[in-house]
């Protein structure tokens, strides 16, 4: 299995409502914003406080972590 990429694997995990809810802080549709805040985002995903309407399934959180571990490829 190849490493996850932002365009193919990570961006689709953020719903339009997630992007809109976080616009005040960062743009979840932007590779640069997500890459630059990846550790903070991961912490929030891991503790279930993001997205605000309920946490991601464990497999999606694991994919986000794998993306970080792979060096946050675009």
C-alpha positions as CSV (number, residue, x, y, z in Angstrom):
1,X,0.0,0.0,0.0
2,X,1.3,3.4,-0.9
3,X,1.5,6.3,1.5
4,X,-1.6,8.4,1.8
5,X,-1.6,11.8,0.0
6,X,-3.5,14.9,0.8
7,X,-5.3,15.2,-2.5
8,X,-6.4,11.6,-2.7
9,X,-6.8,10.5,0.9
10,X,-6.8,13.3,3.4
11,X,-8.8,16.2,1.8
12,X,-11.8,14.0,1.1
13,X,-12.1,13.2,4.9
14,X,-12.9,16.8,5.6
15,X,-16.5,17.5,4.8
16,X,-17.6,20.9,3.5
17,X,-19.2,21.6,6.9
18,X,-15.9,20.9,8.6
19,X,-14.1,23.3,6.2
20,X,-16.7,26.0,6.9
21,X,-16.7,25.5,10.7
22,X,-12.9,25.9,10.8
23,X,-12.5,28.8,8.4
24,X,-12.0,31.2,11.3
25,X,-8.8,29.3,12.3
26,X,-7.5,27.5,9.2
27,X,-8.6,26.2,5.8
28,X,-9.0,22.4,6.0
29,X,-9.3,22.4,2.2
30,X,-5.8,23.8,1.9
31,X,-2.8,21.4,1.7
32,X,-0.5,24.1,3.2
33,X,-2.8,24.9,6.1
34,X,-3.4,21.2,7.0
35,X,0.3,20.4,6.6
36,X,1.3,23.3,8.8
37,X,-1.2,22.4,11.5
38,X,-1.1,18.6,11.1
39,X,0.1,17.8,14.6
40,X,-2.5,20.0,16.3
41,X,-5.2,18.6,14.0
42,X,-4.1,15.0,14.7
43,X,-4.3,15.7,18.5
44,X,-7.9,17.0,18.1
45,X,-8.9,14.0,15.8
46,X,-7.3,11.6,18.2
47,X,-9.1,13.0,21.3
48,X,-12.4,13.2,19.4
49,X,-12.9,16.9,19.8
50,X,-12.7,17.4,16.0
51,X,-14.9,17.5,14.1
52,X,-17.2,19.3,16.5
53,X,-20.2,17.0,15.8
54,X,-18.4,13.8,16.6
55,X,-15.0,12.2,16.1
56,X,-13.7,10.3,13.1
57,X,-13.7,6.5,13.0
58,X,-10.4,5.0,14.1
59,X,-9.4,4.0,10.6
60,X,-9.6,7.7,9.4
61,X,-7.6,8.9,12.4
62,X,-5.0,6.3,11.6
63,X,-4.9,7.4,8.0
64,X,-4.3,11.0,9.0
65,X,-1.4,9.8,11.3
66,X,0.0,7.6,8.5
67,X,0.0,10.8,6.3
68,X,1.9,12.7,8.9
69,X,4.4,9.8,9.3
70,X,4.9,9.7,5.5
71,X,6.0,13.3,5.6
72,X,2.6,14.9,4.6
73,X,2.8,14.3,0.9
74,X,0.6,16.5,-1.3
